[in-house]
Amino acid sequence: MNWQKEAVSELRKYKARRQSLDSMAERRAALEDAFRGIRSAAADAAPVQGGGSRMEDSLINNIVERERLYWTIKATKRLVELTERGLAGLDERQRTVLEKFYIDRPPDHIDWLSEHLCYEKSRVYQLKDEALYQFTVAMYGLTDY
């Protein structure tokens, strides 16, 4: 496993994951409302060969989707928390460098960072590598022994 590629991947996905938590929570609430609105299946009718009614199918589909969404939200929250823990382990300069490289990348990010931090471009790349290492250690623990 290449720890640098994994760390970069986590940083690039961070913003979208954080935003998706709100939309997934709204979707789950809508499913719960729909579930309460679904009438129960009739017990007096015999099911047609091989299956239940459309109402039963709606109930089952809703239950399955809510359960899958629950676990997706839980996993996404954990990944967001891990990324935030990694970012919290950085100083302000390191965090700014990683944010501009991977999370919220403006046009001409290298020039922006070079001007903002008053460093040559080559030093900005060195800072990025150092910050990425620190982020990985803070997020996952030591990467090598």
NUTIKOL-835761 format. One line per 8 residues: number of its first residue (from 1); their letters; for each residue x, y negated, z of N, C-alpha, C. Coordinates in nm, 3 decimals. Layout:
NUM) A) X/Y/Z/X/Y/Z/X/Y/Z  ...
***
This chain:
1) MNWQKEAV) 0.085/0.118/0.000/0.000/0.000/0.000/0.089/-0.124/0.000  0.053/-0.220/-0.079/0.127/-0.345/-0.086/0.056/-0.447/0.003  0.117/-0.478/0.117/0.053/-0.566/0.215/0.027/-0.705/0.160  0.115/-0.753/0.072/0.095/-0.887/0.017/-0.030/-0.893/-0.071  -0.049/-0.793/-0.155/-0.167/-0.789/-0.241/-0.294/-0.779/-0.158  -0.290/-0.699/-0.052/-0.407/-0.684/0.035/-0.439/-0.816/0.106  -0.336/-0.885/0.155/-0.358/-1.012/0.224/-0.414/-1.117/0.128  -0.358/-1.123/0.008/-0.408/-1.218/-0.092/-0.553/-1.187/-0.128
9) SELRKYKA) -0.584/-1.060/-0.143/-0.720/-1.019/-0.176/-0.817/-1.061/-0.065  -0.780/-1.041/0.060/-0.866/-1.080/0.172/-0.887/-1.231/0.174  -0.783/-1.308/0.148/-0.796/-1.454/0.148/-0.885/-1.502/0.034  -0.871/-1.442/-0.082/-0.952/-1.483/-0.197/-1.099/-1.449/-0.179  -1.130/-1.344/-0.105/-1.268/-1.303/-0.083/-1.331/-1.372/0.038  -1.251/-1.436/0.120/-1.298/-1.489/0.248/-1.415/-1.585/0.233  -1.404/-1.683/0.149/-1.508/-1.785/0.135/-1.640/-1.723/0.089  -1.634/-1.636/-0.009/-1.756/-1.571/-0.060/-1.818/-1.481/0.045
17) RRQSLDSM) -1.735/-1.409/0.120/-1.788/-1.322/0.224/-1.859/-1.403/0.332  -1.796/-1.512/0.373/-1.855/-1.596/0.476/-1.990/-1.652/0.430  -1.997/-1.694/0.305/-2.122/-1.748/0.251/-2.227/-1.638/0.234  -2.183/-1.518/0.201/-2.278/-1.409/0.178/-2.349/-1.366/0.305  -2.289/-1.390/0.420/-2.352/-1.350/0.546/-2.488/-1.418/0.563  -2.496/-1.546/0.525/-2.624/-1.618/0.537/-2.729/-1.559/0.443  -2.690/-1.535/0.318/-2.788/-1.485/0.222/-2.831/-1.342/0.256  -2.739/-1.262/0.308/-2.777/-1.125/0.347/-2.870/-1.126/0.467
25) AERRAALE) -2.847/-1.217/0.561/-2.936/-1.227/0.677/-3.076/-1.271/0.633  -3.082/-1.364/0.540/-3.213/-1.408/0.488/-3.283/-1.294/0.415  -3.208/-1.217/0.338/-3.266/-1.104/0.266/-3.320/-1.000/0.364  -3.245/-0.975/0.470/-3.288/-0.877/0.569/-3.415/-0.924/0.639  -3.422/-1.052/0.672/-3.543/-1.107/0.735/-3.663/-1.095/0.640  -3.642/-1.120/0.512/-3.750/-1.107/0.414/-3.797/-0.962/0.405  -3.704/-0.868/0.409/-3.741/-0.726/0.406/-3.820/-0.686/0.530  -3.780/-0.739/0.645/-3.854/-0.708/0.768/-3.995/-0.765/0.762
33) DAFRGIRS) -4.009/-0.887/0.709/-4.143/-0.944/0.691/-4.226/-0.860/0.596  -4.165/-0.817/0.487/-4.236/-0.734/0.390/-4.276/-0.600/0.452  -4.188/-0.545/0.534/-4.216/-0.417/0.599/-4.338/-0.429/0.690  -4.348/-0.538/0.764/-4.464/-0.558/0.851/-4.591/-0.579/0.769  -4.575/-0.624/0.646/-4.691/-0.649/0.561/-4.737/-0.528/0.483  -4.656/-0.423/0.479/-4.694/-0.302/0.405/-4.794/-0.222/0.489  -4.905/-0.190/0.429/-5.003/-0.109/0.500/-4.951/0.033/0.514  -4.994/0.100/0.615/-4.948/0.238/0.634/-5.010/0.329/0.529
41) AAADAAPV) -4.944/0.438/0.508/-4.991/0.535/0.408/-5.117/0.605/0.456  -5.201/0.637/0.363/-5.325/0.708/0.397/-5.292/0.854/0.426  -5.347/0.905/0.534/-5.321/1.044/0.573/-5.427/1.140/0.521  -5.536/1.085/0.468/-5.645/1.173/0.426/-5.635/1.216/0.280  -5.543/1.157/0.206/-5.531/1.194/0.065/-5.417/1.295/0.049  -5.441/1.394/-0.035/-5.337/1.492/-0.062/-5.238/1.433/-0.162  -5.106/1.446/-0.134/-5.008/1.391/-0.228/-5.015/1.464/-0.361  -4.990/1.390/-0.465/-4.988/1.447/-0.599/-4.860/1.529/-0.610
49) QGGGSRME) -4.862/1.624/-0.699/-4.753/1.717/-0.716/-4.616/1.648/-0.709  -4.537/1.683/-0.607/-4.399/1.639/-0.599/-4.374/1.504/-0.535  -4.470/1.440/-0.476/-4.436/1.311/-0.418/-4.548/1.248/-0.340  -4.518/1.132/-0.289/-4.614/1.059/-0.209/-4.675/0.947/-0.291  -4.736/0.857/-0.220/-4.802/0.746/-0.287/-4.705/0.631/-0.310  -4.750/0.532/-0.386/-4.668/0.413/-0.409/-4.643/0.340/-0.278  -4.739/0.344/-0.188/-4.723/0.277/-0.060/-4.614/0.344/0.023  -4.613/0.477/0.023/-4.508/0.550/0.094/-4.372/0.519/0.032
57) DSLINNIV) -4.366/0.515/-0.100/-4.241/0.481/-0.167/-4.194/0.342/-0.128  -4.286/0.247/-0.117/-4.251/0.111/-0.076/-4.194/0.110/0.065  -4.256/0.186/0.154/-4.207/0.194/0.292/-4.066/0.251/0.297  -4.046/0.362/0.228/-3.915/0.427/0.229/-3.810/0.337/0.166  -3.841/0.276/0.053/-3.746/0.186/-0.013/-3.707/0.071/0.079  -3.805/0.016/0.148/-3.779/-0.095/0.238/-3.689/-0.051/0.353  -3.717/0.063/0.411/-3.636/0.115/0.522/-3.492/0.138/0.477  -3.475/0.200/0.363/-3.341/0.229/0.311/-3.265/0.099/0.285
65) ERERLYWT) -3.329/0.004/0.220/-3.261/-0.122/0.188/-3.224/-0.199/0.314  -3.313/-0.201/0.413/-3.280/-0.271/0.539/-3.164/-0.204/0.610  -3.160/-0.073/0.611/-3.051/-0.001/0.677/-2.917/-0.026/0.606  -2.918/-0.019/0.476/-2.795/-0.045/0.399/-2.747/-0.188/0.420  -2.841/-0.280/0.422/-2.808/-0.421/0.443/-2.752/-0.443/0.583  -2.807/-0.374/0.683/-2.756/-0.384/0.820/-2.607/-0.348/0.824  -2.571/-0.236/0.763/-2.432/-0.191/0.767/-2.341/-0.279/0.680  -2.395/-0.330/0.571/-2.317/-0.421/0.487/-2.287/-0.550/0.563
73) IKATKRLV) -2.386/-0.603/0.632/-2.366/-0.724/0.712/-2.262/-0.699/0.821  -2.273/-0.587/0.887/-2.180/-0.553/0.995/-2.036/-0.544/0.943  -2.016/-0.478/0.829/-1.882/-0.465/0.772/-1.829/-0.600/0.724  -1.916/-0.680/0.664/-1.874/-0.812/0.614/-1.836/-0.903/0.730  -1.914/-0.900/0.838/-1.881/-0.980/0.957/-1.744/-0.941/1.010  -1.717/-0.812/1.014/-1.587/-0.765/1.066/-1.473/-0.813/0.978  -1.489/-0.808/0.848/-1.384/-0.856/0.757/-1.363/-1.007/0.770  -1.472/-1.082/0.785/-1.460/-1.227/0.805/-1.388/-1.256/0.936
81) ELTERGLA) -1.423/-1.183/1.042/-1.357/-1.202/1.171/-1.208/-1.171/1.164  -1.172/-1.064/1.094/-1.031/-1.030/1.078/-0.955/-1.139/1.004  -1.014/-1.191/0.898/-0.950/-1.297/0.821/-0.936/-1.422/0.906  -1.039/-1.456/0.982/-1.032/-1.573/1.068/-0.927/-1.555/1.177  -0.912/-1.433/1.227/-0.807/-1.406/1.325/-0.669/-1.427/1.264  -0.652/-1.383/1.140/-0.526/-1.406/1.071/-0.498/-1.553/1.049  -0.600/-1.629/1.010/-0.583/-1.773/0.988/-0.558/-1.846/1.118  -0.616/-1.799/1.227/-0.597/-1.863/1.357/-0.453/-1.847/1.407
89) GLDERQRT) -0.383/-1.747/1.356/-0.245/-1.725/1.396/-0.144/-1.812/1.323  -0.191/-1.904/1.240/-0.104/-1.990/1.162/-0.104/-2.132/1.218  0.004/-2.203/1.191/0.002/-2.345/1.226/-0.071/-2.420/1.115  -0.093/-2.548/1.135/-0.176/-2.626/1.041/-0.117/-2.628/0.901  0.013/-2.642/0.891/0.079/-2.647/0.759/0.063/-2.514/0.686  0.086/-2.403/0.756/0.073/-2.271/0.694/-0.071/-2.245/0.649  -0.163/-2.284/0.734/-0.305/-2.265/0.699/-0.342/-2.346/0.576  -0.296/-2.471/0.570/-0.324/-2.556/0.453/-0.268/-2.493/0.327
97) VLEKFYID) -0.148/-2.442/0.334/-0.085/-2.380/0.217/-0.168/-2.261/0.169  -0.207/-2.173/0.260/-0.285/-2.055/0.218/-0.424/-2.094/0.170  -0.485/-2.193/0.233/-0.617/-2.237/0.187/-0.610/-2.291/0.044  -0.508/-2.369/0.015/-0.497/-2.429/-0.119/-0.451/-2.328/-0.223  -0.381/-2.226/-0.182/-0.339/-2.122/-0.277/-0.451/-2.022/-0.305  -0.527/-1.984/-0.201/-0.616/-1.869/-0.217/-0.763/-1.893/-0.184  -0.794/-1.978/-0.087/-0.932/-1.991/-0.041/-1.007/-2.099/-0.116  -0.953/-2.217/-0.118/-1.020/-2.332/-0.179/-0.919/-2.402/-0.270
105) RPPDHIDW) -0.891/-2.339/-0.382/-0.782/-2.379/-0.471/-0.824/-2.494/-0.563  -0.767/-2.613/-0.540/-0.798/-2.725/-0.630/-0.714/-2.716/-0.758  -0.751/-2.792/-0.860/-0.664/-2.797/-0.978/-0.528/-2.855/-0.938  -0.423/-2.808/-0.998/-0.287/-2.854/-0.968/-0.255/-2.842/-0.819  -0.289/-2.729/-0.762/-0.269/-2.709/-0.618/-0.123/-2.720/-0.575  -0.032/-2.677/-0.661/0.110/-2.685/-0.627/0.152/-2.832/-0.617  0.113/-2.912/-0.714/0.146/-3.055/-0.709/0.082/-3.121/-0.587  -0.042/-3.084/-0.558/-0.111/-3.141/-0.443/-0.037/-3.108/-0.314
113) LSEHLCYE) -0.002/-2.980/-0.298/0.071/-2.938/-0.178/0.208/-3.003/-0.169  0.277/-3.011/-0.281/0.409/-3.073/-0.284/0.401/-3.218/-0.238  0.303/-3.288/-0.288/0.285/-3.429/-0.250/0.236/-3.443/-0.106  0.141/-3.361/-0.068/0.081/-3.368/0.066/0.182/-3.333/0.175  0.264/-3.231/0.149/0.360/-3.186/0.250/0.498/-3.250/0.235  0.518/-3.325/0.126/0.647/-3.391/0.098/0.761/-3.289/0.083  0.734/-3.185/0.005/0.834/-3.081/-0.024/0.845/-3.062/-0.174  0.959/-3.008/-0.215/0.976/-2.967/-0.354/0.885/-2.847/-0.380
121) KSRVYQLK) 0.853/-2.824/-0.506/0.765/-2.713/-0.540/0.824/-2.578/-0.496  0.954/-2.562/-0.510/1.015/-2.435/-0.469/0.997/-2.412/-0.319  1.003/-2.518/-0.240/0.982/-2.506/-0.094/0.835/-2.471/-0.065  0.743/-2.522/-0.144/0.602/-2.490/-0.126/0.580/-2.340/-0.145  0.645/-2.282/-0.245/0.634/-2.137/-0.268/0.694/-2.059/-0.151  0.805/-2.107/-0.098/0.864/-2.042/0.019/0.770/-2.048/0.139  0.709/-2.164/0.159/0.613/-2.178/0.268/0.495/-2.084/0.250  0.450/-2.068/0.125/0.339/-1.976/0.097/0.376/-1.834/0.137
129) DEALYQFT) 0.496/-1.791/0.100/0.540/-1.655/0.134/0.552/-1.636/0.285  0.606/-1.737/0.355/0.618/-1.730/0.500/0.479/-1.726/0.565  0.390/-1.811/0.517/0.255/-1.817/0.573/0.179/-1.687/0.547  0.197/-1.629/0.430/0.131/-1.504/0.397/0.178/-1.392/0.490  0.308/-1.389/0.519/0.362/-1.290/0.612/0.302/-1.311/0.752  0.301/-1.435/0.801/0.245/-1.464/0.933/0.097/-1.430/0.940  0.024/-1.461/0.833/-0.118/-1.427/0.825/-0.137/-1.276/0.837  -0.058/-1.200/0.765/-0.070/-1.054/0.765/-0.039/-0.997/0.903
137) VAMYGLTD) 0.064/-1.049/0.968/0.099/-1.001/1.102/-0.013/-1.035/1.199  -0.069/-1.156/1.190/-0.177/-1.195/1.280/-0.304/-1.115/1.252  -0.327/-1.079/1.128/-0.449/-1.007/1.093/-0.440/-0.858/1.122  -0.329/-0.796/1.083/-0.318/-0.651/1.089/-0.219/-0.601/1.193  -0.129/-0.684/1.238/-0.019/-0.640/1.322/0.107/-0.634/1.236  0.212/-0.576/1.287/0.338/-0.571/1.214/0.324/-0.492/1.085  0.386/-0.544/0.978/0.377/-0.479/0.849/0.494/-0.385/0.824  0.602/-0.405/0.895/0.716/-0.313/0.881/0.782/-0.298/1.018
145) Y) 0.865/-0.198/1.032/0.924/-0.168/1.162/1.071/-0.199/1.165
***
